[in-house]
Amino acid sequence: MQDKITIELENMKFYAYHGHYEIEQKVGNHFLVNLLVETDAMAATQTDRLRDALDYQRLYQLVREEMEIPSHLLEHVANRISDKINTEFPNVNHMKVKISKMNPPMGGEMQQVSVTLER
């Protein structure tokens, strides 16, 4: 039986230009991203070496890079983040990406709207 390691990067804050409406693409908005990745327990549990682990900093960089690319849909952004992580870290066997748009233009008061992609 393989041990499972779960890594979570929580409440990463970004200012980005995602949205269907033209004003969202021009003005931008605040976003929160939560990322959960699971992998089999790697050698890092024994070696205590970064090269044997999933690098949290690199995970953050991949999320940041994708958040900087404007998109009409949060679903599209979540999919790009997931694809990038799967490409760079093929040992990830489960992932959950949640992107929240703060104060979305919904015509009423709302803290956030979120899209979650899980694979």
N, CA, C and O atoms as a GROMACS GRO file, in nm:
protein
  476
    1MET      N    1   0.084  -0.120   0.000
    1MET     CA    2   0.000   0.000   0.000
    1MET      C    3   0.088   0.125   0.000
    1MET      O    4   0.181   0.136   0.079
    2GLN      N    5   0.057   0.218  -0.088
    2GLN     CA    6   0.133   0.341  -0.098
    2GLN      C    7   0.076   0.447  -0.002
    2GLN      O    8  -0.045   0.463   0.010
    3ASP      N    9   0.167   0.517   0.064
    3ASP     CA   10   0.124   0.632   0.143
    3ASP      C   11   0.091   0.746   0.049
    3ASP      O   12   0.147   0.757  -0.060
    4LYS      N   13   0.000   0.829   0.092
    4LYS     CA   14  -0.043   0.942   0.010
    4LYS      C   15   0.000   1.072   0.079
    4LYS      O   16  -0.016   1.087   0.200
    5ILE      N   17   0.053   1.163   0.002
    5ILE     CA   18   0.089   1.296   0.050
    5ILE      C   19  -0.008   1.395  -0.012
    5ILE      O   20  -0.030   1.392  -0.133
    6THR      N   21  -0.065   1.483   0.069
    6THR     CA   22  -0.152   1.590   0.020
    6THR      C   23  -0.083   1.722   0.045
    6THR      O   24  -0.038   1.750   0.157
    7ILE      N   25  -0.074   1.803  -0.059
    7ILE     CA   26  -0.015   1.937  -0.049
    7ILE      C   27  -0.124   2.036  -0.086
    7ILE      O   28  -0.191   2.020  -0.188
    8GLU      N   29  -0.141   2.138  -0.002
    8GLU     CA   30  -0.242   2.241  -0.029
    8GLU      C   31  -0.178   2.379  -0.027
    8GLU      O   32  -0.108   2.416   0.068
    9LEU      N   33  -0.203   2.455  -0.131
    9LEU     CA   34  -0.167   2.596  -0.135
    9LEU      C   35  -0.299   2.670  -0.122
    9LEU      O   36  -0.385   2.662  -0.210
   10GLU      N   37  -0.316   2.742  -0.012
   10GLU     CA   38  -0.446   2.796   0.023
   10GLU      C   39  -0.451   2.949   0.014
   10GLU      O   40  -0.359   3.019   0.056
   11ASN      N   41  -0.561   2.996  -0.042
   11ASN     CA   42  -0.591   3.139  -0.048
   11ASN      C   43  -0.480   3.222  -0.113
   11ASN      O   44  -0.440   3.326  -0.062
   12MET      N   45  -0.431   3.172  -0.227
   12MET     CA   46  -0.336   3.252  -0.305
   12MET      C   47  -0.414   3.368  -0.365
   12MET      O   48  -0.519   3.348  -0.425
   13LYS      N   49  -0.363   3.489  -0.349
   13LYS     CA   50  -0.435   3.609  -0.393
   13LYS      C   51  -0.371   3.664  -0.521
   13LYS      O   52  -0.249   3.676  -0.533
   14PHE      N   53  -0.459   3.696  -0.617
   14PHE     CA   54  -0.414   3.751  -0.744
   14PHE      C   55  -0.509   3.862  -0.788
   14PHE      O   56  -0.627   3.861  -0.754
   15TYR      N   57  -0.455   3.957  -0.862
   15TYR     CA   58  -0.538   4.054  -0.933
   15TYR      C   59  -0.526   4.017  -1.080
   15TYR      O   60  -0.416   4.014  -1.134
   16ALA      N   61  -0.639   3.988  -1.143
   16ALA     CA   62  -0.635   3.938  -1.280
   16ALA      C   63  -0.753   3.993  -1.360
   16ALA      O   64  -0.839   4.063  -1.308
   17TYR      N   65  -0.754   3.958  -1.487
   17TYR     CA   66  -0.850   4.013  -1.582
   17TYR      C   67  -0.933   3.902  -1.647
   17TYR      O   68  -0.937   3.890  -1.770
   18HIS      N   69  -0.999   3.823  -1.564
   18HIS     CA   70  -1.083   3.716  -1.612
   18HIS      C   71  -1.229   3.758  -1.604
   18HIS      O   72  -1.271   3.819  -1.505
   19GLY      N   73  -1.306   3.726  -1.706
   19GLY     CA   74  -1.448   3.752  -1.702
   19GLY      C   75  -1.507   3.761  -1.841
   19GLY      O   76  -1.439   3.793  -1.938
   20HIS      N   77  -1.633   3.734  -1.849
   20HIS     CA   78  -1.706   3.738  -1.975
   20HIS      C   79  -1.730   3.882  -2.021
   20HIS      O   80  -1.725   3.910  -2.141
   21TYR      N   81  -1.755   3.970  -1.927
   21TYR     CA   82  -1.792   4.107  -1.963
   21TYR      C   83  -1.669   4.194  -1.990
   21TYR      O   84  -1.565   4.178  -1.926
   22GLU      N   85  -1.683   4.283  -2.085
   22GLU     CA   86  -1.572   4.370  -2.126
   22GLU      C   87  -1.515   4.448  -2.009
   22GLU      O   88  -1.393   4.464  -1.999
   23ILE      N   89  -1.601   4.497  -1.921
   23ILE     CA   90  -1.554   4.574  -1.806
   23ILE      C   91  -1.462   4.490  -1.717
   23ILE      O   92  -1.365   4.542  -1.663
   24GLU      N   93  -1.493   4.361  -1.701
   24GLU     CA   94  -1.409   4.272  -1.620
   24GLU      C   95  -1.270   4.256  -1.684
   24GLU      O   96  -1.170   4.246  -1.614
   25GLN      N   97  -1.267   4.254  -1.815
   25GLN     CA   98  -1.142   4.237  -1.886
   25GLN      C   99  -1.056   4.364  -1.883
   25GLN      O  100  -0.934   4.358  -1.896
   26LYS      N  101  -1.120   4.478  -1.865
   26LYS     CA  102  -1.047   4.605  -1.860
   26LYS      C  103  -1.007   4.644  -1.718
   26LYS      O  104  -0.894   4.687  -1.695
   27VAL      N  105  -1.100   4.631  -1.624
   27VAL     CA  106  -1.079   4.676  -1.487
   27VAL      C  107  -1.010   4.569  -1.402
   27VAL      O  108  -0.928   4.601  -1.316
   28GLY      N  109  -1.044   4.443  -1.425
   28GLY     CA  110  -0.988   4.334  -1.345
   28GLY      C  111  -1.061   4.316  -1.214
   28GLY      O  112  -1.158   4.385  -1.184
   29ASN      N  113  -1.012   4.220  -1.137
   29ASN     CA  114  -1.076   4.188  -1.010
   29ASN      C  115  -0.978   4.108  -0.924
   29ASN      O  116  -0.874   4.063  -0.971
   30HIS      N  117  -1.014   4.094  -0.798
   30HIS     CA  118  -0.936   4.012  -0.706
   30HIS      C  119  -0.985   3.868  -0.713
   30HIS      O  120  -1.105   3.842  -0.726
   31PHE      N  121  -0.890   3.775  -0.706
   31PHE     CA  122  -0.920   3.633  -0.712
   31PHE      C  123  -0.846   3.560  -0.601
   31PHE      O  124  -0.735   3.598  -0.564
   32LEU      N  125  -0.907   3.454  -0.550
   32LEU     CA  126  -0.841   3.362  -0.458
   32LEU      C  127  -0.833   3.227  -0.528
   32LEU      O  128  -0.928   3.183  -0.593
   33VAL      N  129  -0.718   3.162  -0.515
   33VAL     CA  130  -0.701   3.029  -0.573
   33VAL      C  131  -0.657   2.934  -0.463
   33VAL      O  132  -0.566   2.964  -0.386
   34ASN      N  133  -0.723   2.819  -0.456
   34ASN     CA  134  -0.685   2.712  -0.366
   34ASN      C  135  -0.648   2.592  -0.452
   34ASN      O  136  -0.719   2.555  -0.545
   35LEU      N  137  -0.536   2.531  -0.419
   35LEU     CA  138  -0.486   2.416  -0.494
   35LEU      C  139  -0.458   2.302  -0.398
   35LEU      O  140  -0.391   2.320  -0.296
   36LEU      N  141  -0.510   2.185  -0.431
   36LEU     CA  142  -0.481   2.064  -0.356
   36LEU      C  143  -0.426   1.963  -0.455
   36LEU      O  144  -0.487   1.937  -0.559
   37VAL      N  145  -0.310   1.906  -0.424
   37VAL     CA  146  -0.254   1.799  -0.507
   37VAL      C  147  -0.221   1.681  -0.417
   37VAL      O  148  -0.177   1.698  -0.303
   38GLU      N  149  -0.242   1.562  -0.471
   38GLU     CA  150  -0.208   1.440  -0.399
   38GLU      C  151  -0.111   1.360  -0.483
   38GLU      O  152  -0.121   1.355  -0.605
   39THR      N  153  -0.017   1.297  -0.415
   39THR     CA  154   0.081   1.212  -0.480
   39THR      C  155   0.117   1.099  -0.385
   39THR      O  156   0.092   1.107  -0.265
   40ASP      N  157   0.175   0.994  -0.440
   40ASP     CA  158   0.224   0.888  -0.354
   40ASP      C  159   0.338   0.942  -0.270
   40ASP      O  160   0.411   1.031  -0.314
   41ALA      N  161   0.354   0.890  -0.150
   41ALA     CA  162   0.464   0.935  -0.064
   41ALA      C  163   0.594   0.911  -0.139
   41ALA      O  164   0.626   0.799  -0.179
   42MET      N  165   0.666   1.017  -0.156
   42MET     CA  166   0.790   1.010  -0.233
   42MET      C  167   0.909   0.988  -0.141
   42MET      O  168   0.895   0.983  -0.018
   43ALA      N  169   1.022   0.977  -0.201
   43ALA     CA  170   1.146   0.960  -0.127
   43ALA      C  171   1.168   1.072  -0.027
   43ALA      O  172   1.242   1.055   0.070
   44ALA      N  173   1.106   1.186  -0.049
   44ALA     CA  174   1.126   1.302   0.039
   44ALA      C  175   1.094   1.271   0.185
   44ALA      O  176   1.152   1.330   0.275
   45THR      N  177   1.002   1.179   0.208
   45THR     CA  178   0.969   1.145   0.347
   45THR      C  179   1.088   1.080   0.418
   45THR      O  180   1.096   1.082   0.540
   46GLN      N  181   1.178   1.024   0.340
   46GLN     CA  182   1.296   0.959   0.396
   46GLN      C  183   1.423   1.043   0.380
   46GLN      O  184   1.509   1.045   0.468
   47THR      N  185   1.433   1.114   0.265
   47THR     CA  186   1.560   1.182   0.234
   47THR      C  187   1.568   1.324   0.286
   47THR      O  188   1.677   1.375   0.310
   48ASP      N  189   1.452   1.389   0.304
   48ASP     CA  190   1.448   1.529   0.348
   48ASP      C  191   1.515   1.622   0.246
   48ASP      O  192   1.574   1.724   0.282
   49ARG      N  193   1.503   1.586   0.116
   49ARG     CA  194   1.562   1.668   0.009
   49ARG      C  195   1.451   1.721  -0.082
   49ARG      O  196   1.361   1.647  -0.121
   50LEU      N  197   1.459   1.848  -0.116
   50LEU     CA  198   1.360   1.912  -0.202
   50LEU      C  199   1.353   1.843  -0.338
   50LEU      O  200   1.245   1.830  -0.395
   51ARG      N  201   1.465   1.800  -0.390
   51ARG     CA  202   1.464   1.738  -0.524
   51ARG      C  203   1.381   1.609  -0.526
   51ARG      O  204   1.345   1.561  -0.634
   52ASP      N  205   1.350   1.553  -0.410
   52ASP     CA  206   1.268   1.433  -0.401
   52ASP      C  207   1.121   1.463  -0.370
   52ASP      O  208   1.043   1.371  -0.349
   53ALA      N  209   1.085   1.590  -0.368
   53ALA     CA  210   0.949   1.630  -0.330
   53ALA      C  211   0.883   1.712  -0.441
   53ALA      O  212   0.948   1.752  -0.537
   54LEU      N  213   0.753   1.735  -0.425
   54LEU     CA  214   0.686   1.834  -0.509
   54LEU      C  215   0.723   1.971  -0.455
   54LEU      O  216   0.703   1.999  -0.337
   55ASP      N  217   0.776   2.054  -0.540
   55ASP     CA  218   0.823   2.187  -0.500
   55ASP      C  219   0.704   2.282  -0.490
   55ASP      O  220   0.646   2.319  -0.592
   56TYR      N  221   0.667   2.323  -0.369
   56TYR     CA  222   0.552   2.412  -0.348
   56TYR      C  223   0.571   2.543  -0.422
   56TYR      O  224   0.475   2.598  -0.477
   57GLN      N  225   0.693   2.593  -0.424
   57GLN     CA  226   0.720   2.721  -0.491
   57GLN      C  227   0.692   2.709  -0.641
   57GLN      O  228   0.638   2.801  -0.701
   58ARG      N  229   0.730   2.597  -0.700
   58ARG     CA  230   0.705   2.578  -0.843
   58ARG      C  231   0.555   2.564  -0.869
   58ARG      O  232   0.505   2.615  -0.969
   59LEU      N  233   0.482   2.497  -0.780
   59LEU     CA  234   0.337   2.490  -0.794
   59LEU      C  235   0.277   2.631  -0.795
   59LEU      O  236   0.192   2.662  -0.878
   60TYR      N  237   0.322   2.714  -0.702
   60TYR     CA  238   0.273   2.853  -0.696
   60TYR      C  239   0.305   2.927  -0.825
   60TYR      O  240   0.219   2.998  -0.879
   61GLN      N  241   0.426   2.912  -0.876
   61GLN     CA  242   0.465   2.981  -0.999
   61GLN      C  243   0.376   2.940  -1.117
   61GLN      O  244   0.337   3.025  -1.197
   62LEU      N  245   0.344   2.812  -1.126
   62LEU     CA  246   0.258   2.765  -1.235
   62LEU      C  247   0.119   2.828  -1.225
   62LEU      O  248   0.062   2.869  -1.326
   63VAL      N  249   0.065   2.835  -1.103
   63VAL     CA  250  -0.066   2.898  -1.083
   63VAL      C  251  -0.058   3.045  -1.121
   63VAL      O  252  -0.144   3.096  -1.193
   64ARG      N  253   0.044   3.114  -1.073
   64ARG     CA  254   0.060   3.258  -1.102
   64ARG      C  255   0.070   3.284  -1.252
   64ARG      O  256   0.006   3.375  -1.305
   65GLU      N  257   0.149   3.203  -1.321
   65GLU     CA  258   0.164   3.220  -1.466
   65GLU      C  259   0.030   3.209  -1.538
   65GLU      O  260   0.001   3.289  -1.627
   66GLU      N  261  -0.051   3.113  -1.500
   66GLU     CA  262  -0.181   3.095  -1.565
   66GLU      C  263  -0.281   3.203  -1.525
   66GLU      O  264  -0.365   3.242  -1.606
   67MET      N  265  -0.273   3.251  -1.402
   67MET     CA  266  -0.363   3.359  -1.359
   67MET      C  267  -0.332   3.490  -1.432
   67MET      O  268  -0.420   3.576  -1.443
   68GLU      N  269  -0.211   3.506  -1.481
   68GLU     CA  270  -0.172   3.628  -1.554
   68GLU      C  271  -0.226   3.631  -1.697
   68GLU      O  272  -0.221   3.736  -1.761
   69ILE      N  273  -0.276   3.520  -1.747
   69ILE     CA  274  -0.330   3.513  -1.884
   69ILE      C  275  -0.481   3.538  -1.878
   69ILE      O  276  -0.554   3.454  -1.825
   70PRO      N  277  -0.529   3.650  -1.932
   70PRO     CA  278  -0.673   3.680  -1.925
   70PRO      C  279  -0.756   3.573  -1.995
   70PRO      O  280  -0.718   3.522  -2.101
   71SER      N  281  -0.870   3.540  -1.935
   71SER     CA  282  -0.963   3.442  -1.991
   71SER      C  283  -1.105   3.489  -1.966
   71SER      O  284  -1.131   3.566  -1.873
   72HIS      N  285  -1.196   3.442  -2.049
   72HIS     CA  286  -1.337   3.475  -2.030
   72HIS      C  287  -1.400   3.391  -1.920
   72HIS      O  288  -1.491   3.437  -1.851
   73LEU      N  289  -1.352   3.268  -1.902
   73LEU     CA  290  -1.415   3.177  -1.807
   73LEU      C  291  -1.315   3.124  -1.705
   73LEU      O  292  -1.202   3.090  -1.739
   74LEU      N  293  -1.358   3.118  -1.579
   74LEU     CA  294  -1.274   3.061  -1.474
   74LEU      C  295  -1.251   2.912  -1.498
   74LEU      O  296  -1.147   2.858  -1.460
   75GLU      N  297  -1.348   2.846  -1.560
   75GLU     CA  298  -1.332   2.705  -1.593
   75GLU      C  299  -1.209   2.683  -1.682
   75GLU      O  300  -1.134   2.587  -1.665
   76HIS      N  301  -1.190   2.774  -1.775
   76HIS     CA  302  -1.076   2.766  -1.867
   76HIS      C  303  -0.944   2.786  -1.791
   76HIS      O  304  -0.847   2.714  -1.816
   77VAL      N  305  -0.942   2.881  -1.700
   77VAL     CA  306  -0.821   2.905  -1.620
   77VAL      C  307  -0.789   2.784  -1.534
   77VAL      O  308  -0.674   2.741  -1.528
   78ALA      N  309  -0.890   2.727  -1.469
   78ALA     CA  310  -0.869   2.609  -1.384
   78ALA      C  311  -0.814   2.492  -1.465
   78ALA      O  312  -0.727   2.419  -1.419
   79ASN      N  313  -0.866   2.475  -1.585
   79ASN     CA  314  -0.819   2.367  -1.672
   79ASN      C  315  -0.673   2.389  -1.713
   79ASN      O  316  -0.595   2.294  -1.715
   80ARG      N  317  -0.637   2.512  -1.745
   80ARG     CA  318  -0.497   2.541  -1.782
   80ARG      C  319  -0.404   2.515  -1.666
   80ARG      O  320  -0.295   2.459  -1.684
   81ILE      N  321  -0.444   2.555  -1.545
   81ILE     CA  322  -0.361   2.530  -1.426
   81ILE      C  323  -0.342   2.380  -1.408
   81ILE      O  324  -0.230   2.334  -1.386
   82SER      N  325  -0.450   2.305  -1.416
   82SER     CA  326  -0.443   2.161  -1.399
   82SER      C  327  -0.354   2.096  -1.505
   82SER      O  328  -0.270   2.011  -1.474
   83ASP      N  329  -0.370   2.137  -1.630
   83ASP     CA  330  -0.288   2.081  -1.738
   83ASP      C  331  -0.140   2.109  -1.716
   83ASP      O  332  -0.056   2.020  -1.735
   84LYS      N  333  -0.107   2.232  -1.677
   84LYS     CA  334   0.034   2.268  -1.653
   84LYS      C  335   0.094   2.184  -1.541
   84LYS      O  336   0.206   2.134  -1.554
   85ILE      N  337   0.019   2.167  -1.432
   85ILE     CA  338   0.070   2.089  -1.319
   85ILE      C  339   0.088   1.943  -1.360
   85ILE      O  340   0.189   1.881  -1.327
   86ASN      N  341  -0.010   1.887  -1.430
   86ASN     CA  342   0.001   1.747  -1.475
   86ASN      C  343   0.119   1.727  -1.567
   86ASN      O  344   0.184   1.622  -1.564
   87THR      N  345   0.149   1.825  -1.650
   87THR     CA  346   0.262   1.815  -1.742
   87THR      C  347   0.394   1.818  -1.666
   87THR      O  348   0.484   1.738  -1.693
   88GLU      N  349   0.406   1.910  -1.572
   88GLU     CA  350   0.532   1.926  -1.500
   88GLU      C  351   0.550   1.824  -1.387
   88GLU      O  352   0.663   1.787  -1.354
   89PHE      N  353   0.440   1.780  -1.330
   89PHE     CA  354   0.446   1.685  -1.218
   89PHE      C  355   0.359   1.563  -1.249
   89PHE      O  356   0.249   1.551  -1.196
   90PRO      N  357   0.407   1.472  -1.332
   90PRO     CA  358   0.325   1.356  -1.369
   90PRO      C  359   0.295   1.262  -1.253
   90PRO      O  360   0.209   1.174  -1.265
   91ASN      N  361   0.365   1.278  -1.141
   91ASN     CA  362   0.340   1.192  -1.025
   91ASN      C  363   0.222   1.240  -0.941
   91ASN      O  364   0.190   1.177  -0.840
   92VAL      N  365   0.156   1.349  -0.980
   92VAL     CA  366   0.034   1.393  -0.912
   92VAL      C  367  -0.080   1.302  -0.959
   92VAL      O  368  -0.106   1.291  -1.079
   93ASN      N  369  -0.147   1.236  -0.864
   93ASN     CA  370  -0.253   1.145  -0.903
   93ASN      C  371  -0.394   1.197  -0.872
   93ASN      O  372  -0.492   1.133  -0.908
   94HIS      N  373  -0.403   1.310  -0.808
   94HIS     CA  374  -0.532   1.376  -0.784
   94HIS      C  375  -0.506   1.524  -0.762
   94HIS      O  376  -0.407   1.563  -0.701
   95MET      N  377  -0.598   1.606  -0.814
   95MET     CA  378  -0.580   1.750  -0.801
   95MET      C  379  -0.716   1.818  -0.791
   95MET      O  380  -0.814   1.774  -0.851
   96LYS      N  381  -0.719   1.926  -0.715
   96LYS     CA  382  -0.840   2.008  -0.703
   96LYS      C  383  -0.797   2.154  -0.712
   96LYS      O  384  -0.715   2.200  -0.633
   97VAL      N  385  -0.854   2.225  -0.808
   97VAL     CA  386  -0.824   2.367  -0.828
   97VAL      C  387  -0.953   2.445  -0.808
   97VAL      O  388  -1.052   2.421  -0.877
   98LYS      N  389  -0.952   2.538  -0.714
   98LYS     CA  390  -1.069   2.622  -0.689
   98LYS      C  391  -1.029   2.767  -0.710
   98LYS      O  392  -0.935   2.817  -0.648
   99ILE      N  393  -1.101   2.835  -0.799
   99ILE     CA  394  -1.076   2.976  -0.827
   99ILE      C  395  -1.201   3.054  -0.787
   99ILE      O  396  -1.311   3.023  -0.830
  100SER      N  397  -1.181   3.157  -0.704
  100SER     CA  398  -1.292   3.241  -0.657
  100SER      C  399  -1.273   3.383  -0.705
  100SER      O  400  -1.166   3.442  -0.687
  101LYS      N  401  -1.376   3.438  -0.767
  101LYS     CA  402  -1.377   3.579  -0.808
  101LYS      C  403  -1.446   3.656  -0.697
  101LYS      O  404  -1.560   3.628  -0.662
  102MET      N  405  -1.375   3.753  -0.642
  102MET     CA  406  -1.428   3.830  -0.530
  102MET      C  407  -1.520   3.941  -0.582
  102MET      O  408  -1.493   4.002  -0.685
  103ASN      N  409  -1.629   3.966  -0.511
  103ASN     CA  410  -1.725   4.071  -0.546
  103ASN      C  411  -1.759   4.069  -0.695
  103ASN      O  412  -1.738   4.169  -0.763
  104PRO      N  413  -1.812   3.959  -0.746
  104PRO     CA  414  -1.842   3.950  -0.888
  104PRO      C  415  -1.956   4.044  -0.927
  104PRO      O  416  -2.043   4.074  -0.846
  105PRO      N  417  -1.956   4.090  -1.052
  105PRO     CA  418  -2.061   4.181  -1.097
  105PRO      C  419  -2.190   4.104  -1.127
  105PRO      O  420  -2.220   4.072  -1.242
  106MET      N  421  -2.266   4.075  -1.022
  106MET     CA  422  -2.386   3.992  -1.035
  106MET      C  423  -2.516   4.072  -1.020
  106MET      O  424  -2.624   4.014  -1.027
  107GLY      N  425  -2.506   4.202  -0.999
  107GLY     CA  426  -2.626   4.281  -0.981
  107GLY      C  427  -2.680   4.280  -0.839
  107GLY      O  428  -2.790   4.328  -0.813
  108GLY      N  429  -2.602   4.225  -0.748
  108GLY     CA  430  -2.640   4.220  -0.607
  108GLY      C  431  -2.516   4.194  -0.524
  108GLY      O  432  -2.409   4.168  -0.578
  109GLU      N  433  -2.532   4.202  -0.394
  109GLU     CA  434  -2.418   4.183  -0.304
  109GLU      C  435  -2.383   4.036  -0.292
  109GLU      O  436  -2.468   3.953  -0.261
  110MET      N  437  -2.258   4.005  -0.317
  110MET     CA  438  -2.209   3.868  -0.309
  110MET      C  439  -2.060   3.872  -0.280
  110MET      O  440  -1.986   3.948  -0.342
  111GLN      N  441  -2.017   3.792  -0.186
  111GLN     CA  442  -1.875   3.790  -0.150
  111GLN      C  443  -1.789   3.734  -0.262
  111GLN      O  444  -1.687   3.793  -0.296
  112GLN      N  445  -1.831   3.621  -0.320
  112GLN     CA  446  -1.749   3.559  -0.422
  112GLN      C  447  -1.829   3.455  -0.499
  112GLN      O  448  -1.933   3.408  -0.452
  113VAL      N  449  -1.780   3.422  -0.615
  113VAL     CA  450  -1.831   3.310  -0.692
  113VAL      C  451  -1.711   3.222  -0.724
  113VAL      O  452  -1.603   3.273  -0.754
  114SER      N  453  -1.729   3.090  -0.716
  114SER     CA  454  -1.616   2.999  -0.730
  114SER      C  455  -1.642   2.891  -0.832
  114SER      O  456  -1.756   2.848  -0.853
  115VAL      N  457  -1.534   2.848  -0.895
  115VAL     CA  458  -1.535   2.734  -0.986
  115VAL      C  459  -1.431   2.635  -0.935
  115VAL      O  460  -1.318   2.674  -0.904
  116THR      N  461  -1.469   2.508  -0.926
  116THR     CA  462  -1.377   2.405  -0.879
  116THR      C  463  -1.363   2.298  -0.986
  116THR      O  464  -1.462   2.245  -1.037
  117LEU      N  465  -1.239   2.266  -1.018
  117LEU     CA  466  -1.209   2.157  -1.111
  117LEU      C  467  -1.134   2.050  -1.032
  117LEU      O  468  -1.035   2.078  -0.964
  118GLU      N  469  -1.183   1.926  -1.042
  118GLU     CA  470  -1.120   1.818  -0.968
  118GLU      C  471  -1.095   1.703  -1.066
  118GLU      O  472  -1.184   1.661  -1.140
  119ARG      N  473  -0.972   1.654  -1.064
  119ARG     CA  474  -0.938   1.537  -1.146
  119ARG      C  475  -0.837   1.451  -1.078
  119ARG      O  476  -0.796   1.348  -1.132
   0.00000   0.00000   0.00000
